[in-house]
Amino acid sequence: IVVKEGKIAELSFYGDYFGNRDTKELARGLTGCPLERQALLRHLAETEVEEYFHGLTAGGLTELLLSPF
C-alpha cells in the first residue's frame, strides 16, 4: 500500500486466497480513498468483499489495511 497525503495512492493484494473476482478491481476502487477507518468502511459498504476474499468482511479488510499504520 502506498499512501500520499493521507489517501491510498497504490494498492496491491498478494497471496493465496479464494475469491470470485479480480482483486485488481478492488484495489482500483480503493485508490483515492482516505486511509481512515470510517472512510474505508463507508467506501466498502457497497462492496461485496467476500467476492474478492472468501470469508473476509468489509470490517476485516479495513483492519488489515490499517494494521501497518
C-alpha positions in Angstrom: 0.0 0.0 0.0 1.3 3.4 -0.9 -0.2 6.4 0.8 0.1 10.0 -0.3 -1.4 12.9 1.5 -3.4 10.5 3.7 -5.1 8.7 0.7 -4.4 5.4 -0.9 -2.3 6.1 -4.0 -1.4 2.5 -4.9 -2.7 -0.8 -3.5 -1.9 -4.4 -4.5 -3.0 -7.7 -2.9 -0.7 -10.7 -3.0 -1.2 -14.2 -1.5 -3.1 -17.4 -1.7 -6.8 -16.7 -1.1 -10.0 -17.7 -2.7 -12.3 -15.3 -4.5 -14.5 -15.0 -7.5 -13.4 -11.6 -8.6 -10.0 -10.0 -9.5 -8.5 -8.1 -6.6 -7.1 -5.6 -9.0 -10.6 -4.3 -9.5 -11.0 -3.8 -5.7 -7.6 -2.1 -5.5 -8.5 0.3 -8.2 -11.8 1.1 -6.4 -9.9 1.9 -3.2 -7.4 4.2 -4.8 -8.0 7.8 -3.7 -9.9 6.7 -0.5 -8.6 8.2 2.7 -6.7 5.7 4.8 -9.0 6.2 7.8 -11.3 3.6 9.4 -14.6 5.4 8.8 -13.8 6.4 5.2 -12.8 2.8 4.3 -15.9 1.4 5.9 -18.1 3.8 4.0 -16.3 3.0 0.8 -16.5 -0.7 1.3 -20.2 -0.7 2.4 -21.3 -1.2 -1.2 -18.6 -3.7 -2.0 -19.0 -7.5 -1.6 -15.6 -8.0 -0.1 -16.2 -11.8 0.1 -16.4 -11.9 -3.7 -12.7 -11.0 -3.6 -11.6 -12.8 -0.4 -13.6 -15.7 0.8 -14.6 -15.3 4.4 -13.4 -11.7 4.8 -15.8 -8.9 5.6 -15.5 -5.1 4.9 -14.6 -4.6 8.6 -11.9 -7.3 8.4 -10.4 -5.8 5.3 -10.4 -2.4 6.8 -8.5 -3.7 9.8 -6.0 -5.4 7.6 -5.4 -2.2 5.6 -4.9 -0.2 8.7 -2.7 -2.8 10.5 0.7 -1.4 9.4 -0.3 2.2 10.2 
